[in-house]
Amino acid sequence: MEFRDVLYQRRSIRAFEATPVPPALVDEVLADALVSPSWSNTQPYKVAVVSGAEVETLRQEFRERFQRLAALQRAPVWKKALAVVKGGALPDGDFRPVLRYPEDLQPRRVATGLGLYKLLGIGREDRAAREEQMARNFIFFDAPVVMFVFAHKGLGVYSALDAGIFLQSLMLSATDRGLGTCAQGALALWRSPIAQRFEIPAPYQLLCGVSLGYPADAPVNRFRPDRQSLDELRLPPRTR
């Protein structure tokens, strides 16, 4: 594909086919992403790749954790305190989830959410349907492959910057090869399930997950949120 076609065709896929992705194809996508630029070529990122039978096990574990967390959010204070003691439901990721979006960014978040739920036919007051759609994040939207991206904490924000560039390269390569992706911050809520399966070097922190597979022919995959205009993007010059 032409570069511009790849760039504009890439989108967040929220419904995948069950068709397995050949391991060699996954490796090709990762190899493409490795040509990404990074700070002094430090390449401060690692990736854990889960597929096959193991992805089904992990899918079930993540969904159960989400269900317990969702139930806990509706529970009385004493149950929440007990959950802190028992563990398992509360997030144990390396980064605290965003609880409140900045006021200048909140309108875009709201518009994206409203647009997505409108496309899916989910009403604003239909809490059960909204929760079920949120739960689909934690079964990786049925993707046959899920990756977890880790960034080295030693370079601070620049590790996250480099990992973001790496992610863009990965997603564009996947698109060019007929695959779809969905980068998901939600999958960084729990580190422990990944730590149980992979040897993670101490300096590396879980940044996000990426679902990968063949896009299903589903309306949700045609959703495209608005982007800011060039005038909004550019900083205005100071007036003298």
Summary of the structure (lengths in Angstrom):
residues: 240
radius of gyration: 18.9
end to end distance: 47.0
largest distance: 64.0
contacts: 644
relative contact order: 0.24
helix: 51%
strand: 14%
